[in-house]
Amino acid sequence: MITADNITSHEFIGLDTEITQSTNPQVVGLNGRIINETKSMFTINTDKGVKSIAKSQNIWKFSIDNQDVIVDGTKIAKRPFDRIGGKK
């Protein structure tokens, strides 16, 4: 189960997200549902279409159990398999 404490160790596909800070001011406020994830990118389904956004250049907000969780993209810029503990 995903919680605020263990979110960085879980799969992000299917979660709703919003960019709260970015090195690119044009993407601040972008929100939608994550539909794919690679080592360095999230693919997000937004109201304005599908967007691919770099993880490490942004601060991400996720809502888990009605609680907003802020995650620094540099902390999650790994392959999902490596981040969730598949590689020992």
Beta strands, then each sheet from edge to edge (+ up, - down):
strand 1: 16-22
strand 2: 31-37
strand 3: 41-46
strand 4: 49-54
strand 5: 58-64
strand 6: 67-72
sheet 1: 4+ 3- 2+ 1- 5+ 6-
end
